[in-house]
Amino acid sequence: MSERQSAWRKPPHPAIREKALGPGHPDVARSLDNLAEVLRATGGYAGARPLYERALKIEPDVAEIHESL
């Protein structure tokens, strides 16, 4: 797969979504949550926490996703 093809498969960075959709959009919260999950899974706990907190401020229902884990 070429670099260009793989770029189409990557989800947008939260900052891109935030600029396009606005800071309070639920998709921004999901992007923040997804990035936080990647950081947490790879040991980046300090970086994950503020992203989780931002996601929860936008979309409190994001917490329900993690309650079942």
C-alpha positions as CSV (number, residue, x, y, z in Angstrom):
1,M,0.0,0.0,0.0
2,S,1.3,3.4,-0.9
3,E,1.7,6.3,1.6
4,R,-1.1,8.1,-0.2
5,Q,-3.4,5.1,0.1
6,S,-2.6,4.6,3.8
7,A,-3.3,8.3,4.5
8,W,-6.9,7.7,3.4
9,R,-7.3,4.9,5.9
10,K,-6.2,6.9,8.9
11,P,-8.9,8.7,10.9
12,P,-8.5,12.5,11.1
13,H,-6.5,13.9,14.0
14,P,-8.8,15.4,16.6
15,A,-7.4,18.9,15.8
16,I,-8.5,18.6,12.2
17,R,-12.0,17.5,13.3
18,E,-12.2,20.2,15.8
19,K,-11.4,22.8,13.2
20,A,-13.9,21.4,10.7
21,L,-16.8,20.5,13.1
22,G,-16.3,22.8,16.1
23,P,-14.9,22.1,19.5
24,G,-18.2,20.7,20.9
25,H,-19.0,18.2,18.2
26,P,-19.5,14.5,19.3
27,D,-17.1,13.3,16.6
28,V,-14.4,15.5,18.1
29,A,-15.0,13.7,21.5
30,R,-14.8,10.3,19.8
31,S,-11.5,11.3,18.1
32,L,-10.1,12.5,21.4
33,D,-11.2,9.3,23.1
34,N,-9.7,7.1,20.4
35,L,-6.3,8.9,20.6
36,A,-6.4,8.7,24.4
37,E,-7.0,4.9,24.1
38,V,-4.0,4.5,21.8
39,L,-1.8,6.5,24.2
40,R,-3.1,4.5,27.2
41,A,-2.5,1.2,25.4
42,T,1.1,2.1,24.6
43,G,1.9,3.4,28.1
44,G,1.3,7.1,27.5
45,Y,-0.9,7.5,30.6
46,A,0.0,11.1,31.3
47,G,-0.9,12.2,27.7
48,A,-4.1,10.1,27.7
49,R,-5.7,11.6,30.8
50,P,-6.2,15.2,29.5
51,L,-7.6,13.8,26.2
52,Y,-10.1,11.7,28.1
53,E,-11.1,14.7,30.2
54,R,-11.7,16.9,27.2
55,A,-13.7,14.1,25.5
56,L,-15.9,13.8,28.7
57,K,-16.5,17.5,28.8
58,I,-17.8,17.4,25.2
59,E,-19.6,14.1,25.3
60,P,-20.3,12.7,28.8
61,D,-21.6,9.4,27.3
62,V,-18.0,8.6,26.3
63,A,-17.6,7.4,29.9
64,E,-20.1,4.6,29.3
65,I,-17.8,3.0,26.7
66,H,-15.1,2.5,29.3
67,E,-17.4,1.4,32.1
68,S,-17.8,-1.9,30.4
69,L,-14.1,-2.6,30.1
